[in-house]
Amino acid sequence: FFSQSADTPFPMQTERATIVLKVRNLTESDRESLPRALMNLEGVCNAAVDVLSGVVRVDGAASDSELLRALSALGKQAVVVTHTRGAGGAAARPPSSSAAMRAKLFLRLLKRNANCCS
């Protein structure tokens, strides 16, 4: 499910990235405290918390492992969901809804099943 472990930093740590983390048990107080704590990390330009979905989005040049350590120090368990780095990152990709993603995966599975028996 995850392409790289938290202990293995991505190359080119000075490039700006968008990192989306899934964080367990967020509270309303985390809406302000987590971004404030993450903004104290070197290289973090912006941090936003969606309490309802449990998602924390961070923009900047901090590594995944730095972000996970900072959240862990605050008593939060987190995993990296997506990570885009560099000019060809999130801005180059069109946004996709979960329905579109499910449809794409379904079609990929159908194609795989059709090719297995021929």
Secondary structure in CASP SS format (residue, H / E / C, confidence):
PFRMAT SS
TARGET T0000
AUTHOR 0000-0000-0000
METHOD secondary structure of the structure
MODEL  1
F C 1.00
F C 1.00
S C 1.00
Q C 1.00
S C 1.00
A C 1.00
D C 1.00
T C 1.00
P C 1.00
F C 1.00
P C 1.00
M C 1.00
Q C 1.00
T C 1.00
E C 1.00
R C 1.00
A E 1.00
T E 1.00
I E 1.00
V E 1.00
L E 1.00
K E 1.00
V E 1.00
R C 1.00
N C 1.00
L C 1.00
T C 1.00
E C 1.00
S C 1.00
D H 1.00
R H 1.00
E H 1.00
S H 1.00
L H 1.00
P H 1.00
R H 1.00
A H 1.00
L H 1.00
M H 1.00
N C 1.00
L C 1.00
E C 1.00
G C 1.00
V E 1.00
C E 1.00
N E 1.00
A E 1.00
A E 1.00
V E 1.00
D E 1.00
V C 1.00
L C 1.00
S C 1.00
G C 1.00
V E 1.00
V E 1.00
R E 1.00
V E 1.00
D E 1.00
G E 1.00
A C 1.00
A C 1.00
S C 1.00
D H 1.00
S H 1.00
E H 1.00
L H 1.00
L H 1.00
R H 1.00
A H 1.00
L H 1.00
S H 1.00
A H 1.00
L C 1.00
G C 1.00
K C 1.00
Q C 1.00
A E 1.00
V E 1.00
V E 1.00
V E 1.00
T E 1.00
H E 1.00
T E 1.00
R E 1.00
G C 1.00
A C 1.00
G C 1.00
G C 1.00
A H 1.00
A H 1.00
A H 1.00
R C 1.00
P C 1.00
P C 1.00
S C 1.00
S C 1.00
S H 1.00
A H 1.00
A H 1.00
M H 1.00
R H 1.00
A H 1.00
K H 1.00
L H 1.00
F H 1.00
L H 1.00
R H 1.00
L H 1.00
L H 1.00
K H 1.00
R H 1.00
N H 1.00
A H 1.00
N H 1.00
C H 1.00
C C 1.00
S C 1.00
END
